[in-house]
Amino acid sequence: QVQLVESGGGLVQAGDSLRLSCAASGRTFSSYAMGWFRQAPGKEREFVAAVSRSGTSTYYADSVKGRFTISRDNAKNTVYLQMNTLKPEDTAVYYCAAFTTYSPGRLSTSAESYRFWGRGNQVTVSS
């Protein structure tokens, strides 16, 4: 079991930057592949970014590619989402998620792959 707690959200203006953090409990953080998802009002939850347990593989949704960067620090049990050049359409609740895997390079863009979820963190981008 792992518990995930997101932080770092808030209200910003278009063009600004934010960094989300997701702190994980437990001693086996390095065995989890991690992902970020988001859900805007009235819309379904969507994939944003993923990172493998080793941190060597990453993947991004087209809508954030080139603006967002996912990274992890296994020594700190934390995964980050650096969000630059934010747009109003990035407004959503952002969720951190995790699943265990034996493969160091595996990651997933599917929410169904993820077993553990944080409670979410609001990001609001004003125009």
N, C-alpha and C positions, 0 to 999 in steps of 0.2 A: 504494500500500500504506500501511496505517496500523497501528500497534501500539497496543493499548489495555491499560492497567494500572489495575485497580481498587484502591481502598484505603478505609479508614475503617470496615470492619465490626468486629464483636466481639460480646461477650455483654452484654446489657442486660436490665433488668427491664421488665415490661409497663408501659406508660405513658411510658417514657423516649423519648429522641430520639437519632438517629444521622444523620450526614451521610456519604454515600458520595461518593467522587470517582473520576473516570475520566480519567486523563491520556493524551492521544494524542500519538504521535510524528508528525513530519512538518510540512510548512509549509502544508498545504491543509486544515486542520481545518474551516474554515468552509464547505467544500464537502460536508461529511458531515451527513446527518441522523442523530440519535443516539437510542438507546433503552436502557431498562433492562428486563431480564427476570429472572426468578427461578425456581429449581427446588428444591422441597422433597423430602426423602427419599421415594422411592416414588411421586413424582408427576411429571407432565410439566412441561417448561419452560413458563412462562406470562409473558405480557406484563404489564409494570408501568406504564411511562410512556415517552413519546416526546417529542422536541422537534425542530423543524425546524432547518435549517441556519442560518436567520436568528435563531432563538430566539423568534420572534414567535408561533409556533403550538406548543401543547402538547396532549397527550392522556393520559388516565389510565385504568387499569382501575378498574372500579366499586369493587373491594375496597379501593383505596387512595385514592380520590378524597376530597379534603378533609383528608387526613392527610399525603400525600406531595407534594413539589414538585420538579419537574425544572427545571434551569436550565443554562445554559452560559455560559462566558466564552471567546469565540473568541481573545482576546488571550493567554489562558493555555493554550489548547488543552485545555480541561478541561470536562467535563460533571459536574453534581452531582445527587445525589438526597437531598433533605432529607426525613427520615422522622420524623414526630412521632406521638405517641400509639401507640407500637408495641404490637402484640398478639402473643401466642404463635404465631398462625397466620401471622405474617410471617416466621417462621423459615425460612430458605432460603439457598442460595448465590445471590448476586446477580451478574448478568452485564451488562456494558456492551457495546453493539453499535453498529455504524456502517454506513451505506451512502452511496454518492455519489449526488447528485442535482443537476440543474440548476435545480430549482424551489426558490426560497427558502422557500416555505411548506409543502413536502411533508413528511409524516412517515408512519410505518407502524406498525401494531400487530402485523404478521405477522413472525414470526421468519425466514421464508423471504426476506423483503426484505433482510435484513441480511447483508452479505458478511463483515464483520470482527467478531471477538468477543474480549473479554478472557477471562482464565482463571477469573474468578469470585472472589467474596469472601464469606466466611461471615458471616451475620447470625443470631444466636441470641437469641430473646426468651424469657425465663423468666417463668412466671406467679407 
